[in-house]
Amino acid sequence: MILSRLSNIRALVIFSLVGMGFLIACKSRDGQENKQENILVHTERFRLIALGQALIEHDLRKHSDFAVKQAAEYLKATDVCFSNLEVAITGKSTAVRTREWLYFHAAQPEVLDCLKEMGINMLALSNNHSWDLGTKGILLTKEEVEKRGFSHAGTGITIKEASAPSYLDTSKSRVALVAMASGSLKADAAATEKRPGVNELRLEENGVWNQEDRQKNLNAISEAVKAADYVIVYHHNHYWSEDNKLTPPWLIKWAHSCIDAGASVFIGHGVPLLHGVEIYKGKPIFYSLGNYIFHTKTEVGHYEAVVWQSVLADCHFRQGKLISIKFLPLVLNEEGIKGALFYITRGIPQLAKGKKASAILNRLSDLSKALGTDIHIADDYAEIRLK
């Protein structure tokens, strides 16, 4: 449905000619390994789709296969499709949960197969739920993600690995990912020189980022710039403003610093709802894309309606520069099938239409206008076009 209504014809023609095999040429945690000359970036378009966070505890293919197929039609036509994996993978691990049941999020490895089938090929692993199964969960999640060929960043065996860029090579370009998380992390969740964990970026009481953490991540961005054509910076932020609908000033300043360091795109999650979009020095900043999949165990009404609304951000680049972003509005069902499947079948994305689509896109437009960004709304989608 998404494809038939809103797909970019030119992109699909290119996609059909080159085939799906171009999506992943090779992957490496080391920017110097398998390094290739990516000359096509200067002549061809590059396409990135950024999604909201994937808090996925259940395999959608079992009870909501329509959503998987609908998403795959659109997402598989891109070069890179990005999301944040907001669960710990459990499998047969003996890991013990570190969080109270209501806000504990873990899943079997099959959810990764579901995400892959949808078309997602790049994942950030840095968030406040990465450590929901402790150190064992960090390691098992990393292992299962790597088995399935996802490019990933944000956790590691040491802080050096957790903060290092990952690389995804397509037939068009090399794409790097640097990922981090701030706030709501358990005491031992942060990676150290001797402990596996999350790449943490701490905010001091005076509203200034911890200098050591800040420099560590800026260095990773600089490293990625030298080895990749495009650099995605991901930040999972739980240092919210008192009004969580507003983007805090320290986050805006940090996003600008990342772009100044060479990032091509800044993508944020953490607060479970949409924030505005800023175009800073020609580069897109998505302060929060909200939820893409939201398998919460909370009661109906616990979250306000905007938490169940999101957008898909379809970014088009040419010759290394952003030329347009198309936004497709998404609505997630707060209520699942009555009975035993209620929580399993809720929080699943579908394309919003009509009044729902208009409400989501107008809210995104208003939030972005406050950041100096004009978004043009059409029938059930919106666009930013750069000159």
N, C-alpha and C positions, 0 to 999 in steps of 0.2 A: 504494500500500500504506500509506504514511504517512497519507494522507488518510482512507482507509477505516477505519483503526484508531483514530486519535487526534485528528482535526481537531475543532475547536470548532464545533458546529452553528450556534450563534447567529452567529458570525463569518462562516460560510459563507453564511448566509441574507442577511446584510447585503451581503456581497461580491457575491452573485449579483444582487442588486437594483441596486446602483450600478454594477456592471461593472468591468472592469479599467481603464477609462479614468481612474479616480480616482488611480491610483498616482503619476502625475507631472503636476501641473498646470503647473508651471514651475520652472526652475532658475536660480539666480543665485549668483555669487560675492560679490555686493554685497548685503548685507541690506536696503539701502534701495531697490534696484531691484525692481519687480514686487511690492512689499510689499502684502499683502492683509490684511483683517481676518479673523482666524481665530476666529470665534465658536463654531464647532462643537465645539472642544476642550472647551468647558464643558458640553456636553450629550451628546456621543458618546464612544464608546470609541476609543482609539488603540492600534494594535498594532505592535510592533517585534519582528522576529526577528533575533537576533544569532548569527552562525556563527563557527566557528573560521577560521583563516587559509586562504586559497586559494593554495596553491603549485601552480599549474596550468600545466604546460608543454604539455599536449596537449588537443585538443578531445575531450571525453568523448562527444560525439554520434556520433563515428565508430565507436567500438568498445564503448562502455558507455552506449548511449542509454537503457537502462532506468533508470539512475541519474538521468539528467537529467529524464526524465518523472516519476519518482517524486518527486523534489525539487520540480519545478514545481507538482505538484498541491497541495502544502502551502504552498510559499513565496510563490506568486503571490496567495494569499488575504490577505496582510498589507499594511499601509500602507508600511512600510519594512523592507527586508531588507538587512542589512549584513554585509560581510566585508572582509578586507584582501587586496589583490592583491599577492602576494609573488613577483612576477616582473617583469622589465623586458620591455616589448613591443619587438620587433625589426623586424618588417616587412621593408622593403627598405633599411633603414638600413645605413650603413657603419660603425656604431659598433663599437668593439673591446671585448671583454669585460675586466672588471677583476678577475676572481676566478678561482681555479683551477677546472678543469672540473668536478670532483666536486660542488662547492658553488656552481656557477654556474647561475643560473636565469633563463632568458629564454623567450619564447614568441611565436608569431605572433598577430596581432590577432584571429584567429578564436576564441581562447580567451575573449575578452571577449563575443563573441556567445553562446558556450556559457553563460557566467555569467548573461547577460541572459535567455536562454531558461529558465534554472533559476528565475528570479524575483528575482535580486539587483538592486537599483537604487541602492545606495549603497556606495562603496568608499573605504577609506583607502589611500593610496599611499605612506605613510611607513613604511619598514622597511629592514632591512640589505641587502636585495636590490634596492632601488629603483635603485641606482647600478651594477648589475652590467654595464650597457652605458654607463657614464659619463654625461656631461651629455646627449649625444644621446639616450640611452635615457630619461632623465628627461623630455625634451621630447616624444619620440615617444609614450611611454606616456600622458602627459597628453593629447596630441592625439587618440589613438585612443580613449581613455576618453570624452573629450568628444564625439567623433563619435557615440558610441552612447548618449548621453544619461544616463550615470551621474552622480549627484551624487558629488563627490570632494573630498578635502582631504589635506594633508600634504606635497605637493611644489609647487614653483612656479618661475617665472622668477627671482624674487627671494625673499629671506626674508620680506618683507612678504606676498607672495602665498602662500608655502608655509605660513605660520602663520595665515593668514586663515581664518575659518569659510566653509564652503560651505553652501548652503541648498537644501532640497528641499521643494517645496510639494505637499501632497496636498489632497484635498477636505476633509480634517478639520483639518489643522494644517500649520504650517511647522516643519521639522525642520532643525537646524543640526548640522554636523559640524566638530569641531576635532581634527586628527590630528598626531601627533608620533612620533619614534623616538629610542631611546637605546641606545648601545652597538653594537659591531661595525660601525660605519660607517667606510668608507674616508676617507682624509684630506681629499679634496675633495668628499665626498658631501653635506656640509651646505650648504644654501643661504646665500648672503650677500646684501648689497645689490647686488652686481654679478654674482653667479653663481647659475645655476639649481641646485636640489638639494632636499634633504630638510629638513623642519622638525625640527631636532635639539634634544633636551633632554639636556644633559650632566650626569653625576653626578661631583662632585668626589671626591678621594681620601678626604676625611673623611666620606663618605656623605651629603653635602648636595647638593641639586640646584644647579647653576649659577644664580646669582641672576638674571642677565640672561635666560637661557632660561626660567626659571621664571616670571618676571614677564611676559615676552612671551606665553606661553601662557595665563596667567591673564587677561591683558588680552583675548586673543582670546575666551576663554569669556565674559567680561563683555560683550563686544561682541555675541556671539551671543545671550545672554540677552535683550538689548534688542530683538532682531529676530525671535526665534523662540519657538514654544510649547514645544519640546523641544530640548535640547542634548545631543548625544552627544559624549563625549570619548573619543578612541582613543589608546592608548599602546602602541607596539611596543617592548617592553623586552628588552634583552640584558644588562642588569646583573643577573645571577642570583645567588641564594644558592649557597653551596658545595654544598648539596643542592638541586638545581633543582626538586624537588617542593615546596619550601617557598617561600611568598611573602615576599620580603625586606621588612624593616620600612620602608625608605625608599620602596618602592612603595606600601605601605599609606598612609603619611603623604601621599604625593603624590595618591593617589586621593581621600583625604578633602579635601585642599585644592581639588581640582577640583569636588567636590560642593559644598563651602562657597562656591565662586565662582559656583555656579548651574547646574552640569551636572545633567542629568536622569538620565544613565546614564554609567558609566565602563566601557569595554570594553578588555581587554588581550589581547595576543598576544605572541609572541616566543619564550618557552620553549615547545617543541612538545608540551605536554601540559596536561591540565586542572589548574587550581588552584581553590581554593574561591571561593564566592560570599558576598559580604557585603551586607547591607542597612544602609546608613548614612544616618541621617536620612530614612528612607523611600525612599531611592534605591538602585538596584542597582549593585553593583560586581562585574564579572566579571574577576578578576585574570588569568586566562588561560583561553580557551576551546579551546586546543589547535589541532588541525588539522581543517579541513573537507575539503580536497583536498590530497594530499601526494605529489607526483611527485618524490620523491627518487631520486637515482641511486646511492645507497649499497647495499651488499650486504645480503641478508637477514640479520637478526640484529644489524645495526649499531645499531638502536634497540630499546629494550625495548618490551614489549607495550603499555604505557600510552600510548605515542606514537601508536599506531594506534587510539586510542579518543577519543571526543569527545562533546559534546552540542550540541543545537540549543536555544537559549534563546528561548522564545516569551513575550514580555513584553506584558502588557495594562495599559493605563492608562485611567482614567476621570476626567474633570474635571481633567486635568493631573497626577493622582496614580497611582502604581503600585498596582495591586490584586492582581496575581498574575503568577507566572512558571511556565510549564510547560517541563520539560526532557525532550527526546526523546533517548535514547542512540543514538550512532552508532558504527559500527565500520568502519574502513578496512582493505581487504585489503592485507597486506604483500607478497603474491606475486601477480603478474599472470599472464596467459596465457603458458605456456612458449614460448620462442623469441623472435622479433624483437619481439613485442608485450609482452614482460614488463614493462618499465619504463613503457610507455604505458598499461597497463591496471592498474597498482597504485595504491594510495592513494586509492581511490574510496569515497565514503561510502554506507553502507546502514544502514537502521534495525536496531538491535540488538534481539534478542529473548531471552526466557528467561534462562538463567544469565549470558549475556554482558551483557544489559541490566541485570540485578541487580548485577553486579560493578561496572559503570561508575557506576550511580546510587548505590550504597552508598559507593563511593570519593568521589564528589562530595559526598555527604552528610557523610561524616567530615571532609573538608577544610573544608567550610563550617561545620560545628559548631564547629570551632576558632576561627572568626571570629564566633561568636555567632549563626549562622543555622541555623534548623531547616528541613530539607527533608523533605517527606512523600513516601514512595515507594509507588506503586501498581503495577498490572500494566504493566510495560514503559515506564513514564514516572514522573516525579516532579514535585512542585509546591511552590511557596512561595506561601502566601496571606497577604496582609496584612489586618490588622483594619480 
